[in-house]
Amino acid sequence: MKRFFTSLVLAFLAFVPFAFGFSVRAEEDANERVVMFSAHAPDQITIVDGSGKVLWTIGRENGVEHPQDAAVLEDGNVFFSVMYGARMVRVSDKKELWSYSAPEGTQNPVAQPLDDGYFLVGNEGPCRLLEIDAEGKVRREIKVDDCPFKGNHGQFRFCRKTREGTYLFPMFNAGLLREYDAEGKMLRDFSFKGGPVCALRLENGITLTGDGSAVKEIDENDEVVWSFDCVADGGQKPGVITAVSRMKNGNTLLGYYQNDPDAADIIEVTRDKKIVWSLTMKDVSFIAAVQALDKDWKPSPDVLVR
């Protein structure tokens, strides 16, 4: 009788997430997880637990327009790009602490906090990155003159400054991933078949990037040394990888841009291509940035690089 009762309880718990508009696939306690994400449908920056329960959110009513890149800082504030600039908001009361406005006619998809207290933003159109302080003062400009796509939306996506002081440019509409130095000189041109949205440099020199529905590790010789395709390897529906994070245990956390209410929006996959956790949100689509947090809504110590 006891075994029968336990089975009924487990069956009920398995049903609960679907009844509340989200679903979870996991091999551990999903409620121990906390993640921040940005989304485009509807426009929002949101913190949820691993079961999909909303813990904090800010949206259009607070001026969040088409957010792309986003990061929660150690002090608990969140820095994120909006279509025409970037904002720093205090999570506790959603108060804007400061903002950056992109020049007229340009857009900004980048919001990377840098180790020296500055912040990386971008100007699509003129194809440049800027390192700014909290007053919007420009410390450094990285101007790229050979960007093939000249438009101000989709020219590049989640650019990242590397530990070496170079800059990874995922040029989405041109279907290219390139690396430049601080003077705007191209150092490397990666080979791609799709539109890269994100790129990171791992400590071992490997470049981790998204390429359509696949995430890839590319070595210094431009060889793909590891990959995971969400469709072919993970059985997911078609989408585009937007955000990638490498965890200290070797897993990769992905943001998956798609608008099917029954498809996964956030995925964590192991080195042996096994999905250990995923989150499907029926009322939220087109996920952009994703960040793993701890239970206090601070950057998770389990993240190696993002």
Summary of the structure (lengths in Angstrom):
residues: 306
radius of gyration: 19.2
end to end distance: 48.9
largest distance: 73.1
contacts: 1027
relative contact order: 0.14
helix: 8%
strand: 47%
